[in-house]
Amino acid sequence: MLKLFYVLKKFLRMFLDIAFMAQIILSVVIFAFLMYWFFDVLNCQYLAFLTPVADNISEFMHQYFADSLSKGVTKTDGSLFIFIMILLVVIGALTQMKAIAVSSARKVAKIIDKIKIRNEDEFNAQLRAEADQALLAYRNVVLITKLVVKRRVVDDSRTEEEKEQENKEMVDKLVCEFYNRVKGSPCCKFAKNGDQFVVTLKGFAHVDKLLYYVDKALDELRTELRKDNWILRSYSAIDAFDDNALLKDVYYDLQILLKLNLFNEIVCYGNFCNRYYMEPKNLFEAYLKGVYDTTEPENVWTLVKKY
């Protein structure tokens, strides 16, 4: 359908060009024969080279008009005048046809624009459907939480090694306590990697429960440690992936997010947000944290529990 209108538009454009050229040529012919007629009346021979053409025109015109066409005193045949009038009528008709063609070309252009917009909308809708279908394949989730502690009161009587050992023992204790508080999240597997706690989830429908358990556990641990003069900082990152993705690639991307050092927040990439909002209900709201230069400039989002 669109190709047909493009052909029609091209045809109208061609007609306008041809009509314009025809009007110029006819105008030149009219001017030439008007001057020939004028000089013929004055019995001047400035345009005598047009005489054979004028004679042929007169002969042709006499085939359709009576021989009673009057001649002037100088015996000039009035058939040239009729010929010129016919050319003027043709020019006027071409002018009207050009106006109609211009109007038609505008209508065709509007139709083409509407069809293009409709096709673009359909194409974009198809792309969105394909993108949504691809996002729905992100059924798996990995969440990594890193815990860092330090005492609120500085004890200068101990060495740095003793302080580091105390912090390490506290982190190990917190990781165990953190596990005890989030292990109720369904369809999850848990693992410890140094000072990082790794959760893998099969089934994206349960991601809200995982986020709820993690957010609640971290808030409670921060409150409890504050009472004991400890400061807890957590660094959490979450991402979703399909069955074809390699876990090592997902872990690598999450480590990049953790290195941004956005503490006490759960951060993610845009693809996780898109997948998360495809769920019918959400306990958390995603807010744009900023654009960070990871492997390339990337939007980073933070997940905040709704109240």
Number of C-alpha atoms within 10 A of each C-alpha: 7 13 9 10 16 14 11 16 20 13 14 19 16 12 16 20 13 14 18 16 12 15 19 13 13 17 15 12 14 20 13 14 21 15 14 22 20 14 15 20 14 10 11 12 12 11 15 13 10 13 14 10 12 19 14 11 14 19 13 13 17 15 9 8 13 10 10 7 11 12 11 10 7 10 10 16 18 15 23 20 16 14 18 18 13 13 17 16 12 15 20 13 13 18 16 12 15 20 13 13 18 16 12 15 20 13 13 17 16 12 14 19 13 12 15 13 12 12 13 12 12 12 12 12 12 12 12 12 12 12 13 14 11 12 19 17 16 22 18 18 22 21 25 24 25 21 21 18 18 19 16 13 9 9 9 8 7 9 10 10 9 11 16 12 12 15 17 17 12 17 22 17 12 20 20 13 13 21 19 11 17 22 16 12 19 14 15 18 13 14 12 16 9 11 15 19 19 20 22 20 21 17 14 20 16 16 27 18 15 24 21 15 17 22 19 14 18 22 13 13 17 17 14 14 17 14 9 10 12 18 18 23 19 20 21 28 26 27 23 25 22 14 11 8 12 10 13 9 11 17 18 11 18 22 14 14 23 22 10 14 13 17 16 18 19 24 28 26 20 17 14 19 19 15 20 23 13 12 13 7 10 14 14 17 15 22 13 14 14 12 12 13 12 14 8 8 10 13 16 21 22 22 21 16 14 9 6
